[in-house]
Amino acid sequence: MRKWLLCFLFLSLFILSSCSFQTPNPTDELNTYLNHWKNERFSDMYDMLSAESKEQYEKEEFIQRYEKIYEDISANDLKFSYIQLSNDELKEIKQNKEGKIPLEVEMDSVAGIITFVQDIDVTYEEQDEEENWVIDWDPGLIFPELADGGKVQIDVEKPKRGEILDRNKMPLAINDIAYEIGIVPKDFESEADEKEEIARLLGISVAKIDEKLDEPWVKEDFFIPLKVIPRSAKDTFKQLTQIPAISYTETSGRTYPAGHAAAHLTGYVGKITSEEMKKHKDRNYRETDFIGKQGLELTFEEKLRGEEGIKISVINEDKHKTTIAEKPVKNGETIQLTIDVNAQDKLYDSLEGNPGTAAAVDPKTGEIIAMISSPGFNPNDFTYGITQANWDELMNDPLEPFVNRFAATYAPGSVMKTITAAVGLENGVIKPNDGLTINGLTWGKEDWGGQTVTRVSSSGGPVDLRDALIRSDNIYFAQQTVKMGSKKYVEGLKEYGFEEKLPLPITIRPSQISNDEEGIRDEILLAHTSYGQGEIEVSALHVALTYTPIINDGNMVKPILLTSDKKGQVWKENVLSKEHAKELHDDLRDVVRMGTAKNINDEKFPIAGKTGTAELKSTKDGTGSENGWFVGYHAEDKDLIIAMMAEKSESIGTSSYASKQVQKALKEIKKGK
C-alpha cells in the first residue's frame, strides 16, 4: 500500500511538471499586444514583435510611422475583436508554433469610423533566452492597403461659408471673387519706385515687401503673394495691375455689400489667431482658416462655417488610390434675416453720419426691418487685413465708429413718459381725464433737501395725461410716479421687459431700471426715472418694442431677426388694455399735431410719436451733452415703428432733429415697400 502511494505521488508530480512546461495560449500574448495598441503604446508593441519583424523594421521607424499616421488622421477610440479559436484550432497553432488569427479593428478618425479585418500572424519563438508568442508584423496591420507599400494621404475639401442675406435674399455678407496680389521679381522695371507704389496701394511697408522677397524659396520667376483685396476695390486693383512687377490670381473672399450701414450687424471675418485656435481646439480649425470676429459672423460662426470634407486614402507605388474613410463636405448654412437692406441703408443715411442709433420694427410681426449704429466702418477692410493707418484713424476718430450703439443702452429722456403712462394707466394711478394742478416750472417735496423736478413750460390749468404728453411735462409724470410708488412702478416696467435679455440671437444689453438690483429705493430717483432720467437706460430696439402694445391692443410683440422664426408672436401679453392703447395712440398723434413734435406734422403723412431729450450731466448742477430721441410710426398704417437716438445732438436740434430724421426715414422706407 505504501509503495502504491509513492508511485501515485510520483506520477502526479510528473503530470504537474509536464503541464507547467506546456506551450502557453497565443491569445494571452495577443491580448497584451492589443492592449498596448489600444493605448497607443507603440514602443511596447514593438517589443512584442518577432525577430524577423524587428530585423526588417527599425523600432524608431515603427513608432514614428504609427504616431504620424494616427496623429494625422486623429485616430482615437480603438477597438479590437477576434474570433475565438476552437480547441482544435488552438491545438494546431500550438503544435505548429505559428498561426493566423483573424483580427477586426475599428477606430474613429477625422473622416469617420474606419474598420478593417486583417490576419495577425503569431509565432512561438525564443527571445532573450525565453520562449513566448510574438507578432509577425508588417504595415498591413496599420491599414491592409499598406501591406504592399504605399503611404497614407489626407485630402481636405473646404466648405463654402454660408451667406447672410436680407429678407428679399439681397446680400449682406457673401462669398465673392477676391484678388491675391503678388510680385514676379523678374518683371520689375524700376524696382524701388514700384515697391513704393505697391506699398502705398496695399497699405503695407516697403520693408514688408522686401521681407517677402527675401524668403529662401523665392526665385526670380516665382509669384510672391503679398495681400488679398476684394473685387469691390476696383480703383486699387486697376492701379496695381498697371505696375509691371504686379501679378494676381483669383481667389475666394468675403464681401459686405452694405458696407458701413450694416457693419455692426454683420460684423466681419478675419484670419484665425493662435489664441482663437486654442479656444476652439475641438473644432479642427487650421492656421489658414477665417473665423467670425464680430456681429452675426461671430454669433453664427458654427452654422456659417460648415464642416470640411475629409478623405483618408492609401496611395500605393503605382499611384493607385484607395479610399479607406471619407466624410463629405458640409457647406455652411445660409442665414436669412428679417432686415431689409434698402431700409437699413435709408435709416443709416438718415443720421447723416452723426453718432447715434436707430431700430425699425414691424409692430405686427415683430420683424426687425433695420437696426443701425452710426457712424459705421467698412467691414471689408478688416477681412483682408486693415492697414495700420486705417486702424489708427478708426481708433482716434472722436465719433467712435467702432462702437456698436444699437447693442448699448442710453438714458431715454421723455420717450420714457409713454411707458410710464402705460404703467400708471394699468395700475389705476393715472386716470386720463383727471388733471393735476401744477404751479410754476419746478416741483419738489419738502424732504428732498432742495432737489426739484423741472418742466419746460407752465400750464394754464390742471394737467391731464394728454396735455402732459403733448407738452412733455416732467412734473406731471414725476408726481404720478411718486404717488404710484417704487414697487408698482418697477413691477410695471418689468412687465415691459426691463432688466430682461431681449429674446434674440444677438447680444443687446438689457435695459436697466436703476443701478441697484433691488430696484428704485430713493423717491427722488423714482421721480427722475419717470421721465427718462435718473439711472434708467434702454436700447433703441427695446424702446421701439415698448410702443408696440399701443398698436397691438395691449400685446408687446416678440422681436425676430431670422426669417425662419415665427412671425407675430407675443412677448409680453396684455400689458395694456385696448382702451388705454387707443388713448395713448390718440395722445401720441396729438404730440405730433400740436405738441413737441409739431415740426414734423404733415396731414398727408400722419405720424404718431414721442420726443425725448436726455441730459448727460456729470454733476447735478453741471452742464453736459444731450441725446435727442424720437419714437414714431405712421398713425394710420401702423406698419413700422422707428426709434432713433441722436447722440450729443444739442448743436443740431436734439429731439427735433431726431423727429425730422425719423419722418424722413419712414417716408423713404414706406415708399420703397
BELVEN-V878604 format. One record per residue. RES is the residue in one small letter. SS is DSSP state (a for helix, b for strand, c for the rest). PHI is phi as a letter, one per 40 degrees, with the letter a starting at -180 (999 if undefined). BURIAL is 1 if it has 24 or more other ideal C-beta (glycine too) atoms within 12 Angstrom, else 0. Layout:
res->RES ss->SS phi->PHI burial->BURIAL
res->RES ss->SS phi->PHI burial->BURIAL
This chain:
res->m ss->c phi->999 burial->0
res->r ss->a phi->c burial->0
res->k ss->a phi->c burial->0
res->w ss->a phi->c burial->0
res->l ss->a phi->c burial->0
res->l ss->a phi->c burial->0
res->c ss->a phi->c burial->0
res->f ss->a phi->c burial->0
res->l ss->a phi->c burial->0
res->f ss->a phi->c burial->0
res->l ss->a phi->c burial->0
res->s ss->a phi->c burial->0
res->l ss->a phi->c burial->0
res->f ss->a phi->c burial->0
res->i ss->a phi->c burial->0
res->l ss->a phi->c burial->0
res->s ss->a phi->c burial->0
res->s ss->a phi->c burial->0
res->c ss->a phi->c burial->0
res->s ss->a phi->c burial->0
res->f ss->c phi->b burial->0
res->q ss->c phi->c burial->0
res->t ss->c phi->c burial->1
res->p ss->c phi->c burial->0
res->n ss->c phi->c burial->1
res->p ss->a phi->c burial->1
res->t ss->a phi->c burial->1
res->d ss->a phi->c burial->0
res->e ss->a phi->c burial->1
res->l ss->a phi->c burial->1
res->n ss->a phi->c burial->1
res->t ss->a phi->c burial->1
res->y ss->a phi->c burial->1
res->l ss->a phi->c burial->1
res->n ss->a phi->c burial->0
res->h ss->a phi->c burial->1
res->w ss->a phi->c burial->1
res->k ss->a phi->d burial->1
res->n ss->c phi->c burial->0
res->e ss->c phi->f burial->0
res->r ss->c phi->c burial->0
res->f ss->a phi->c burial->1
res->s ss->a phi->c burial->0
res->d ss->a phi->c burial->0
res->m ss->a phi->c burial->1
res->y ss->a phi->c burial->1
res->d ss->a phi->c burial->1
res->m ss->c phi->c burial->1
res->l ss->b phi->c burial->1
res->s ss->c phi->c burial->1
res->a ss->a phi->c burial->0
res->e ss->a phi->c burial->0
res->s ss->a phi->c burial->1
res->k ss->a phi->c burial->0
res->e ss->a phi->c burial->0
res->q ss->a phi->c burial->0
res->y ss->c phi->b burial->1
res->e ss->c phi->c burial->0
res->k ss->a phi->c burial->0
res->e ss->a phi->c burial->0
res->e ss->a phi->c burial->0
res->f ss->a phi->d burial->1
res->i ss->a phi->c burial->0
res->q ss->a phi->c burial->0
res->r ss->a phi->c burial->1
res->y ss->a phi->d burial->1
res->e ss->a phi->c burial->0
res->k ss->a phi->c burial->0
res->i ss->a phi->c burial->1
res->y ss->a phi->c burial->1
res->e ss->a phi->c burial->0
res->d ss->a phi->c burial->0
res->i ss->c phi->c burial->1
res->s ss->c phi->f burial->0
res->a ss->c phi->c burial->1
res->n ss->b phi->a burial->0
res->d ss->b phi->f burial->0
res->l ss->b phi->c burial->1
res->k ss->b phi->b burial->0
res->f ss->b phi->b burial->1
res->s ss->b phi->a burial->0
res->y ss->b phi->a burial->1
res->i ss->c phi->c burial->0
res->q ss->c phi->c burial->0
res->l ss->c phi->c burial->0
res->s ss->c phi->c burial->0
res->n ss->a phi->c burial->0
res->d ss->a phi->c burial->0
res->e ss->a phi->c burial->0
res->l ss->a phi->c burial->1
res->k ss->a phi->c burial->0
res->e ss->a phi->c burial->0
res->i ss->a phi->c burial->1
res->k ss->a phi->c burial->1
res->q ss->a phi->c burial->0
res->n ss->a phi->c burial->0
res->k ss->c phi->f burial->0
res->e ss->b phi->a burial->1
res->g ss->b phi->i burial->1
res->k ss->b phi->b burial->0
res->i ss->b phi->b burial->1
res->p ss->b phi->c burial->0
res->l ss->b phi->b burial->1
res->e ss->b phi->b burial->0
res->v ss->b phi->b burial->1
res->e ss->b phi->b burial->0
res->m ss->b phi->a burial->1
res->d ss->b phi->c burial->0
res->s ss->c phi->a burial->1
res->v ss->c phi->c burial->1
res->a ss->c phi->b burial->1
res->g ss->c phi->h burial->1
res->i ss->c phi->c burial->0
res->i ss->b phi->b burial->1
res->t ss->b phi->b burial->0
res->f ss->b phi->a burial->1
res->v ss->b phi->b burial->0
res->q ss->b phi->a burial->1
res->d ss->b phi->c burial->1
res->i ss->b phi->b burial->1
res->d ss->b phi->c burial->1
res->v ss->b phi->b burial->1
res->t ss->b phi->b burial->1
res->y ss->b phi->c burial->1
res->e ss->b phi->a burial->1
res->e ss->b phi->c burial->0
res->q ss->b phi->b burial->0
res->d ss->c phi->f burial->0
res->e ss->c phi->g burial->0
res->e ss->b phi->b burial->0
res->e ss->b phi->c burial->0
res->n ss->b phi->a burial->1
res->w ss->b phi->c burial->1
res->v ss->b phi->b burial->1
res->i ss->b phi->b burial->1
res->d ss->b phi->c burial->1
res->w ss->c phi->b burial->1
res->d ss->c phi->a burial->1
res->p ss->a phi->d burial->1
res->g ss->a phi->c burial->0
res->l ss->a phi->c burial->1
res->i ss->c phi->c burial->1
res->f ss->c phi->a burial->1
res->p ss->a phi->d burial->1
res->e ss->a phi->c burial->1
res->l ss->a phi->c burial->1
res->a ss->c phi->d burial->0
res->d ss->c phi->b burial->0
res->g ss->c phi->g burial->0
res->g ss->c phi->h burial->1
res->k ss->b phi->a burial->0
res->v ss->b phi->c burial->1
res->q ss->b phi->b burial->1
res->i ss->b phi->b burial->1
res->d ss->b phi->b burial->0
res->v ss->b phi->b burial->1
res->e ss->b phi->b burial->0
res->k ss->c phi->c burial->1
res->p ss->c phi->c burial->1
res->k ss->c phi->c burial->0
res->r ss->c phi->c burial->1
res->g ss->c phi->c burial->1
res->e ss->c phi->c burial->1
res->i ss->b phi->b burial->1
res->l ss->b phi->b burial->1
res->d ss->c phi->c burial->1
res->r ss->c phi->c burial->1
res->n ss->c phi->b burial->0
res->k ss->c phi->g burial->0
res->m ss->c phi->c burial->0
res->p ss->b phi->c burial->1
res->l ss->b phi->b burial->1
res->a ss->b phi->a burial->1
res->i ss->b phi->b burial->1
res->n ss->b phi->c burial->1
res->d ss->b phi->a burial->1
res->i ss->b phi->c burial->0
res->a ss->b phi->b burial->1
res->y ss->b phi->b burial->1
res->e ss->b phi->c burial->1
res->i ss->b phi->c burial->1
res->g ss->b phi->a burial->1
res->i ss->b phi->b burial->1
res->v ss->b phi->b burial->1
res->p ss->a phi->d burial->1
res->k ss->a phi->c burial->0
res->d ss->a phi->c burial->0
res->f ss->c phi->d burial->0
res->e ss->c phi->b burial->0
res->s ss->c phi->b burial->0
res->e ss->a phi->d burial->0
res->a ss->a phi->c burial->0
res->d ss->a phi->c burial->0
res->e ss->a phi->c burial->1
res->k ss->a phi->c burial->1
res->e ss->a phi->c burial->0
res->e ss->a phi->c burial->1
res->i ss->a phi->c burial->1
res->a ss->a phi->c burial->1
res->r ss->a phi->c burial->0
res->l ss->a phi->c burial->1
res->l ss->a phi->c burial->1
res->g ss->c phi->g burial->1
res->i ss->c phi->b burial->1
res->s ss->c phi->c burial->0
res->v ss->a phi->c burial->0
res->a ss->a phi->d burial->0
res->k ss->a phi->c burial->0
res->i ss->a phi->c burial->1
res->d ss->a phi->c burial->0
res->e ss->a phi->c burial->0
res->k ss->a phi->c burial->1
res->l ss->a phi->c burial->1
res->d ss->c phi->c burial->0
res->e ss->c phi->d burial->0
res->p ss->c phi->c burial->0
res->w ss->c phi->c burial->0
res->v ss->c phi->c burial->0
res->k ss->c phi->b burial->0
res->e ss->c phi->d burial->0
res->d ss->c phi->b burial->0
res->f ss->c phi->c burial->0
res->f ss->b phi->c burial->1
res->i ss->b phi->b burial->1
res->p ss->b phi->c burial->1
res->l ss->b phi->b burial->1
res->k ss->b phi->a burial->1
res->v ss->b phi->c burial->1
res->i ss->b phi->b burial->1
res->p ss->b phi->c burial->1
res->r ss->c phi->c burial->1
res->s ss->c phi->c burial->1
res->a ss->c phi->c burial->1
res->k ss->a phi->c burial->0
res->d ss->a phi->c burial->0
res->t ss->a phi->c burial->1
res->f ss->a phi->c burial->1
res->k ss->a phi->c burial->0
res->q ss->a phi->c burial->0
res->l ss->a phi->c burial->1
res->t ss->c phi->c burial->0
res->q ss->c phi->c burial->0
res->i ss->c phi->c burial->1
res->p ss->c phi->d burial->0
res->a ss->c phi->c burial->1
res->i ss->b phi->c burial->1
res->s ss->b phi->b burial->1
res->y ss->b phi->a burial->1
res->t ss->b phi->b burial->0
res->e ss->b phi->c burial->0
res->t ss->b phi->a burial->1
res->s ss->b phi->c burial->0
res->g ss->b phi->a burial->1
res->r ss->b phi->b burial->1
res->t ss->b phi->b burial->1
res->y ss->c phi->b burial->1
res->p ss->c phi->c burial->1
res->a ss->c phi->c burial->1
res->g ss->a phi->f burial->1
res->h ss->a phi->d burial->1
res->a ss->a phi->c burial->1
res->a ss->a phi->b burial->1
res->a ss->a phi->d burial->1
res->h ss->a phi->c burial->1
res->l ss->a phi->c burial->1
res->t ss->a phi->c burial->1
res->g ss->c phi->g burial->1
res->y ss->c phi->a burial->1
res->v ss->b phi->b burial->1
res->g ss->b phi->a burial->1
res->k ss->b phi->c burial->1
res->i ss->c phi->c burial->1
res->t ss->c phi->c burial->0
res->s ss->a phi->c burial->0
res->e ss->a phi->c burial->0
res->e ss->a phi->c burial->0
res->m ss->a phi->c burial->0
res->k ss->a phi->c burial->0
res->k ss->a phi->c burial->0
res->h ss->c phi->b burial->0
res->k ss->a phi->c burial->0
res->d ss->a phi->c burial->0
res->r ss->a phi->b burial->0
res->n ss->c phi->f burial->1
res->y ss->c phi->c burial->1
res->r ss->c phi->b burial->0
res->e ss->c phi->c burial->0
res->t ss->c phi->c burial->0
res->d ss->c phi->c burial->1
res->f ss->b phi->b burial->1
res->i ss->b phi->a burial->1
res->g ss->b phi->c burial->1
res->k ss->c phi->b burial->1
res->q ss->c phi->a burial->1
res->g ss->a phi->f burial->1
res->l ss->a phi->c burial->1
res->e ss->a phi->d burial->1
res->l ss->a phi->c burial->1
res->t ss->a phi->d burial->1
res->f ss->c phi->b burial->1
res->e ss->a phi->d burial->1
res->e ss->a phi->c burial->1
res->k ss->a phi->c burial->1
res->l ss->a phi->c burial->1
res->r ss->a phi->c burial->1
res->g ss->c phi->g burial->1
res->e ss->b phi->b burial->1
res->e ss->c phi->c burial->1
res->g ss->b phi->c burial->1
res->i ss->b phi->b burial->1
res->k ss->b phi->b burial->1
res->i ss->b phi->b burial->1
res->s ss->b phi->b burial->1
res->v ss->b phi->b burial->1
res->i ss->b phi->b burial->1
res->n ss->c phi->c burial->0
res->e ss->c phi->c burial->0
res->d ss->c phi->c burial->0
res->k ss->c phi->g burial->0
res->h ss->c phi->c burial->0
res->k ss->b phi->b burial->0
res->t ss->b phi->b burial->1
res->t ss->b phi->c burial->1
res->i ss->b phi->b burial->1
res->a ss->b phi->a burial->1
res->e ss->b phi->a burial->1
res->k ss->b phi->b burial->1
res->p ss->c phi->c burial->0
res->v ss->c phi->c burial->0
res->k ss->b phi->b burial->0
res->n ss->c phi->c burial->0
res->g ss->c phi->c burial->1
res->e ss->c phi->c burial->0
res->t ss->c phi->c burial->1
res->i ss->b phi->b burial->1
res->q ss->b phi->b burial->1
res->l ss->b phi->c burial->1
res->t ss->c phi->c burial->1
res->i ss->c phi->c burial->1
res->d ss->c phi->b burial->1
res->v ss->a phi->c burial->1
res->n ss->a phi->c burial->1
res->a ss->a phi->c burial->1
res->q ss->a phi->d burial->1
res->d ss->a phi->c burial->1
res->k ss->a phi->c burial->1
res->l ss->a phi->c burial->1
res->y ss->a phi->c burial->1
res->d ss->a phi->c burial->1
res->s ss->a phi->c burial->1
res->l ss->c phi->c burial->1
res->e ss->c phi->f burial->1
res->g ss->c phi->g burial->0
res->n ss->c phi->c burial->1
res->p ss->c phi->c burial->1
res->g ss->b phi->i burial->1
res->t ss->b phi->a burial->1
res->a ss->b phi->a burial->1
res->a ss->b phi->b burial->1
res->a ss->b phi->b burial->1
res->v ss->b phi->b burial->1
res->d ss->c phi->c burial->1
res->p ss->c phi->c burial->1
res->k ss->c phi->c burial->1
res->t ss->c phi->c burial->1
res->g ss->c phi->g burial->1
res->e ss->b phi->c burial->1
res->i ss->b phi->c burial->1
res->i ss->b phi->c burial->1
res->a ss->b phi->a burial->1
res->m ss->b phi->a burial->1
res->i ss->b phi->b burial->1
res->s ss->b phi->b burial->1
res->s ss->b phi->b burial->1
res->p ss->c phi->c burial->1
res->g ss->c phi->b burial->1
res->f ss->c phi->a burial->1
res->n ss->c phi->c burial->1
res->p ss->a phi->c burial->1
res->n ss->a phi->c burial->1
res->d ss->a phi->c burial->1
res->f ss->a phi->c burial->1
res->t ss->a phi->c burial->1
res->y ss->c phi->b burial->1
res->g ss->c phi->g burial->1
res->i ss->c phi->c burial->1
res->t ss->c phi->c burial->1
res->q ss->a phi->c burial->0
res->a ss->a phi->c burial->0
res->n ss->a phi->c burial->0
res->w ss->a phi->c burial->0
res->d ss->a phi->c burial->0
res->e ss->a phi->c burial->0
res->l ss->a phi->c burial->1
res->m ss->a phi->c burial->0
res->n ss->a phi->c burial->0
res->d ss->c phi->c burial->0
res->p ss->c phi->c burial->0
res->l ss->c phi->c burial->1
res->e ss->c phi->f burial->0
res->p ss->c phi->c burial->1
res->f ss->c phi->c burial->1
res->v ss->c phi->c burial->1
res->n ss->c phi->c burial->1
res->r ss->a phi->c burial->1
res->f ss->a phi->c burial->1
res->a ss->a phi->c burial->1
res->a ss->c phi->b burial->1
res->t ss->c phi->b burial->1
res->y ss->b phi->a burial->1
res->a ss->c phi->c burial->1
res->p ss->c phi->c burial->1
res->g ss->a phi->g burial->1
res->s ss->a phi->c burial->1
res->v ss->a phi->c burial->1
res->m ss->a phi->c burial->1
res->k ss->a phi->c burial->1
res->t ss->a phi->c burial->1
res->i ss->a phi->c burial->1
res->t ss->a phi->d burial->1
res->a ss->a phi->c burial->1
res->a ss->a phi->c burial->1
res->v ss->a phi->c burial->1
res->g ss->a phi->c burial->1
res->l ss->a phi->c burial->1
res->e ss->a phi->c burial->1
res->n ss->c phi->c burial->1
res->g ss->c phi->g burial->0
res->v ss->c phi->c burial->1
res->i ss->c phi->c burial->1
res->k ss->c phi->b burial->0
res->p ss->c phi->d burial->1
res->n ss->c phi->c burial->0
res->d ss->c phi->c burial->0
res->g ss->c phi->c burial->0
res->l ss->b phi->b burial->1
res->t ss->c phi->c burial->0
res->i ss->c phi->b burial->1
res->n ss->c phi->b burial->0
res->g ss->c phi->g burial->0
res->l ss->c phi->b burial->0
res->t ss->b phi->b burial->0
res->w ss->b phi->a burial->1
res->g ss->c phi->a burial->0
res->k ss->c phi->c burial->0
res->e ss->a phi->d burial->0
res->d ss->a phi->c burial->0
res->w ss->a phi->c burial->0
res->g ss->c phi->g burial->0
res->g ss->c phi->g burial->0
res->q ss->c phi->c burial->0
res->t ss->c phi->b burial->0
res->v ss->b phi->b burial->1
res->t ss->b phi->b burial->1
res->r ss->c phi->b burial->1
res->v ss->c phi->c burial->1
res->s ss->c phi->b burial->0
res->s ss->c phi->c burial->0
res->s ss->c phi->b burial->1
res->g ss->c phi->c burial->0
res->g ss->c phi->a burial->0
res->p ss->c phi->d burial->0
res->v ss->b phi->b burial->1
res->d ss->c phi->b burial->1
res->l ss->a phi->c burial->1
res->r ss->a phi->d burial->1
res->d ss->a phi->c burial->1
res->a ss->a phi->c burial->1
res->l ss->a phi->c burial->1
res->i ss->a phi->c burial->1
res->r ss->a phi->c burial->1
res->s ss->c phi->f burial->1
res->d ss->c phi->c burial->1
res->n ss->a phi->d burial->1
res->i ss->a phi->c burial->1
res->y ss->a phi->d burial->1
res->f ss->a phi->c burial->1
res->a ss->a phi->c burial->1
res->q ss->a phi->c burial->1
res->q ss->a phi->c burial->1
res->t ss->a phi->c burial->1
res->v ss->a phi->c burial->1
res->k ss->a phi->c burial->1
res->m ss->a phi->c burial->1
res->g ss->c phi->g burial->0
res->s ss->a phi->c burial->1
res->k ss->a phi->c burial->0
res->k ss->a phi->c burial->1
res->y ss->a phi->c burial->1
res->v ss->a phi->c burial->1
res->e ss->a phi->c burial->0
res->g ss->a phi->c burial->1
res->l ss->a phi->c burial->1
res->k ss->a phi->c burial->1
res->e ss->a phi->c burial->1
res->y ss->c phi->c burial->1
res->g ss->c phi->g burial->1
res->f ss->c phi->c burial->1
res->e ss->c phi->g burial->1
res->e ss->c phi->b burial->1
res->k ss->c phi->c burial->0
res->l ss->c phi->c burial->1
res->p ss->c phi->c burial->1
res->l ss->c phi->b burial->1
res->p ss->c phi->c burial->1
res->i ss->c phi->c burial->1
res->t ss->c phi->c burial->0
res->i ss->c phi->b burial->1
res->r ss->c phi->d burial->1
res->p ss->c phi->c burial->1
res->s ss->c phi->c burial->1
res->q ss->b phi->b burial->1
res->i ss->c phi->c burial->1
res->s ss->c phi->a burial->1
res->n ss->c phi->c burial->0
res->d ss->c phi->c burial->0
res->e ss->c phi->c burial->0
res->e ss->c phi->c burial->0
res->g ss->c phi->h burial->1
res->i ss->c phi->b burial->1
res->r ss->c phi->c burial->0
res->d ss->c phi->b burial->0
res->e ss->a phi->c burial->1
res->i ss->a phi->c burial->1
res->l ss->a phi->c burial->1
res->l ss->a phi->d burial->1
res->a ss->a phi->c burial->1
res->h ss->a phi->c burial->1
res->t ss->a phi->c burial->1
res->s ss->a phi->d burial->1
res->y ss->c phi->b burial->1
res->g ss->c phi->g burial->1
res->q ss->c phi->b burial->1
res->g ss->c phi->g burial->1
res->e ss->c phi->b burial->1
res->i ss->c phi->c burial->1
res->e ss->b phi->a burial->1
res->v ss->b phi->b burial->1
res->s ss->c phi->c burial->1
res->a ss->a phi->c burial->1
res->l ss->a phi->c burial->1
res->h ss->a phi->c burial->1
res->v ss->a phi->d burial->1
res->a ss->a phi->d burial->1
res->l ss->a phi->c burial->1
res->t ss->a phi->c burial->1
res->y ss->c phi->c burial->1
res->t ss->a phi->c burial->1
res->p ss->a phi->c burial->1
res->i ss->a phi->c burial->1
res->i ss->a phi->c burial->1
res->n ss->c phi->b burial->1
res->d ss->c phi->f burial->1
res->g ss->c phi->h burial->1
res->n ss->c phi->c burial->1
res->m ss->b phi->c burial->1
res->v ss->b phi->c burial->1
res->k ss->c phi->c burial->1
res->p ss->c phi->c burial->1
res->i ss->b phi->b burial->1
res->l ss->c phi->b burial->1
res->l ss->b phi->b burial->1
res->t ss->c phi->c burial->1
res->s ss->c phi->c burial->0
res->d ss->c phi->c burial->1
res->k ss->c phi->c burial->0
res->k ss->c phi->c burial->0
res->g ss->c phi->g burial->0
res->q ss->c phi->c burial->0
res->v ss->b phi->c burial->1
res->w ss->b phi->c burial->1
res->k ss->b phi->b burial->1
res->e ss->c phi->c burial->0
res->n ss->c phi->f burial->0
res->v ss->c phi->c burial->1
res->l ss->c phi->a burial->1
res->s ss->c phi->c burial->0
res->k ss->a phi->d burial->0
res->e ss->a phi->c burial->0
res->h ss->a phi->c burial->1
res->a ss->a phi->c burial->1
res->k ss->a phi->c burial->0
res->e ss->a phi->d burial->1
res->l ss->a phi->c burial->1
res->h ss->a phi->c burial->1
res->d ss->a phi->c burial->0
res->d ss->a phi->c burial->1
res->l ss->a phi->c burial->1
res->r ss->a phi->c burial->1
res->d ss->a phi->c burial->1
res->v ss->a phi->d burial->1
res->v ss->a phi->c burial->1
res->r ss->a phi->c burial->1
res->m ss->a phi->a burial->0
res->g ss->c phi->b burial->1
res->t ss->c phi->c burial->1
res->a ss->c phi->b burial->1
res->k ss->a phi->c burial->1
res->n ss->a phi->c burial->1
res->i ss->a phi->b burial->1
res->n ss->c phi->c burial->1
res->d ss->c phi->a burial->0
res->e ss->a phi->c burial->0
res->k ss->a phi->c burial->0
res->f ss->a phi->b burial->0
res->p ss->c phi->c burial->1
res->i ss->b phi->b burial->1
res->a ss->b phi->b burial->1
res->g ss->b phi->a burial->1
res->k ss->b phi->a burial->1
res->t ss->b phi->c burial->1
res->g ss->b phi->a burial->1
res->t ss->b phi->b burial->1
res->a ss->b phi->b burial->1
res->e ss->b phi->c burial->1
res->l ss->b phi->b burial->1
res->k ss->c phi->b burial->0
res->s ss->c phi->c burial->0
res->t ss->c phi->b burial->0
res->k ss->c phi->c burial->0
res->d ss->c phi->b burial->0
res->g ss->c phi->c burial->0
res->t ss->c phi->b burial->0
res->g ss->c phi->a burial->0
res->s ss->b phi->c burial->0
res->e ss->b phi->b burial->1
res->n ss->b phi->c burial->1
res->g ss->b phi->c burial->1
res->w ss->b phi->b burial->1
res->f ss->b phi->a burial->1
res->v ss->b phi->b burial->1
res->g ss->b phi->a burial->1
res->y ss->b phi->a burial->1
res->h ss->b phi->c burial->1
res->a ss->c phi->c burial->1
res->e ss->c phi->b burial->0
res->d ss->c phi->c burial->0
res->k ss->c phi->f burial->1
res->d ss->c phi->b burial->1
res->l ss->c phi->a burial->1
res->i ss->b phi->b burial->1
res->i ss->b phi->b burial->1
res->a ss->b phi->b burial->1
res->m ss->b phi->b burial->1
res->m ss->b phi->b burial->1
res->a ss->b phi->c burial->1
res->e ss->c phi->c burial->1
res->k ss->c phi->f burial->1
res->s ss->c phi->b burial->1
res->e ss->c phi->c burial->0
res->s ss->c phi->c burial->0
res->i ss->c phi->b burial->1
res->g ss->c phi->h burial->1
res->t ss->a phi->f burial->1
res->s ss->a phi->c burial->1
res->s ss->a phi->c burial->1
res->y ss->a phi->c burial->1
res->a ss->a phi->c burial->1
res->s ss->a phi->c burial->1
res->k ss->a phi->c burial->1
res->q ss->a phi->c burial->1
res->v ss->a phi->c burial->1
res->q ss->a phi->d burial->1
res->k ss->a phi->c burial->1
res->a ss->a phi->c burial->1
res->l ss->a phi->d burial->1
res->k ss->a phi->c burial->1
res->e ss->a phi->c burial->1
res->i ss->a phi->c burial->1
res->k ss->a phi->c burial->1
res->k ss->a phi->c burial->0
res->g ss->c phi->c burial->0
res->k ss->c phi->c burial->0
